[in-house]
């Protein structure tokens, strides 16, 4: 507000100018009612109604909007981190799968090389043992002639390298590595070195072998010999009937044998556990289940015979190994087992297995001998080499 001069107006012009300034200032100053309307208008402009019906000030609205945008950004960042972690995890899993597959391929390659080398070594060993055997048999002929029971044990294997039941050939001229009544199944990388047969069931019970029929037999890329079934062309059905009959008779004969002079070792091992034992020739009998989880050694000469009579199951634990000491031969070891036979992963057996029921082989397991089952044989990446294939 403009104040009047302290000492009055000097003239009329100065008085007129003073009153004009006061009028202009009053016109600029808003009236109380106008101020109240303007203030009310400002307040109305700053109110915002939300979607849920609430009314907030513009400042509150801006704060809420900023908070919401911050939450959305944080959620986006979390989702992005989760997606990156998921992709990283998938990448690691893929790398692990590739690494695992690579390791399996390497192990399979090494195993194939080792198995081929083992077969060659065994053939060389057999040839050397045959030469030694001829000399040894001449020196010990009198001793063996005086032991009738030992000779009776040996009647399970004829001199021509075939399994015999009394005087009838079990194989009927065939080198069976696997013989069953209910079929054979396999998965993975399996190799059967020798013949394979099943009867009275048809060829459809042989699964996993990709068989090609050739009249009286079939062929498979994973079986080195022939494959026979009851529904093949003649003379296979008759031959298989005879082979199965002789297999059953051989089991009965082996399960009832006694050792030299009627001696039989009964119940060896604590609760049937024969892990780490070394067995000399003779007859061993169990009324319980039998197992071993480490090593089991058969030690003796090239003419020694072992018969294992087991009334329960037989289990070779993971990585368990049957080994031969001295000049012992797998074709002279006979297993007569009443209940199922199981070879766990990476285990190895030696001998002729005459099973009353089934025989199962887990991944990486192997057998040098033969698998004869009165039900079925199942295999997962298994190697079975017929011991009699190397016989003359």
PyMOL commands that set and color helices and strands:
alter all, ss='L'
color gray80, all
select helices_A, chain A and resi 12-28+32-45+58-145+148-154+203-205+236-255+260-262+330-332+387-390
alter helices_A, ss='H'
color red, helices_A
select strands_A, chain A and resi 47-49+55-57+164-165+168-169+176-180+184-187+191-193+195-198+206-207+212-213+218-220+223-229+265-266+278-279+282-286+290-292+295-300+306-310+314-316+321-326+333-337+341-343+348-355+359-361+366-373+377-380+383-386
alter strands_A, ss='S'
color yellow, strands_A
deselect
rebuild
show_as cartoon
